[in-house]
Amino acid sequence: MPLIQVDMFEGRSAETRREFVAAITRETCRVLKCEPPAVQVILRDVKKSDWATAGVLWSEKK
């Protein structure tokens, strides 16, 4: 059973999240030749103040 965990910035709508997990599930089933009930997706929202790239918090990027 594939388990896919996605960390992303908070603030996306429920509709966007539904569309995203549907697309991930479709592509996972296509590539791995499995059925949709086998695919688990966990979305985790992260604040920009809790995420940094190259030593700079995203909340401080201009």
C-alpha positions as CSV (number, residue, x, y, z in Angstrom):
1,M,0.0,0.0,0.0
2,P,1.6,3.3,-1.1
3,L,1.7,6.0,1.6
4,I,2.5,9.5,0.2
5,Q,3.2,12.3,2.6
6,V,3.2,15.9,1.3
7,D,4.4,18.9,3.3
8,M,3.3,22.2,1.8
9,F,2.6,25.8,2.8
10,E,-0.7,26.3,4.5
11,G,-3.6,28.2,2.9
12,R,-4.8,26.1,0.0
13,S,-8.5,25.6,-0.3
14,A,-10.3,22.3,0.3
15,E,-11.1,22.1,-3.4
16,T,-7.4,22.5,-4.4
17,R,-6.5,19.8,-1.8
18,R,-9.2,17.4,-3.2
19,E,-7.9,18.0,-6.8
20,F,-4.3,17.4,-5.7
21,V,-4.9,14.2,-3.8
22,A,-7.1,12.9,-6.7
23,A,-4.3,13.6,-9.2
24,I,-1.6,12.0,-6.9
25,T,-3.8,8.9,-6.5
26,R,-4.5,8.6,-10.2
27,E,-0.8,8.8,-11.1
28,T,0.3,6.5,-8.4
29,C,-2.2,3.8,-9.6
30,R,-1.1,4.3,-13.2
31,V,2.6,3.9,-12.4
32,L,2.4,1.3,-9.7
33,K,-0.5,-0.7,-11.2
34,C,-2.6,-0.6,-8.0
35,E,-6.2,0.3,-7.1
36,P,-7.2,3.7,-5.6
37,P,-8.1,2.2,-2.2
38,A,-4.5,1.1,-1.8
39,V,-3.2,4.7,-2.0
40,Q,-2.9,6.7,1.2
41,V,-2.1,10.4,1.1
42,I,-1.2,12.6,4.1
43,L,-1.2,16.3,3.6
44,R,0.6,18.4,6.2
45,D,0.3,22.2,6.3
46,V,3.4,24.1,7.3
47,K,3.6,27.7,8.2
48,K,6.1,29.8,6.2
49,S,7.7,30.7,9.5
50,D,8.5,27.0,10.0
51,W,10.1,26.4,6.6
52,A,13.5,27.6,5.4
53,T,15.5,27.3,2.2
54,A,19.2,28.3,2.0
55,G,19.1,29.4,5.7
56,V,16.3,31.9,5.1
57,L,12.7,31.5,6.5
58,W,10.1,31.6,3.8
59,S,8.2,34.1,6.0
60,E,11.1,36.5,5.6
61,K,11.6,36.1,1.9
62,K,10.7,39.1,-0.2
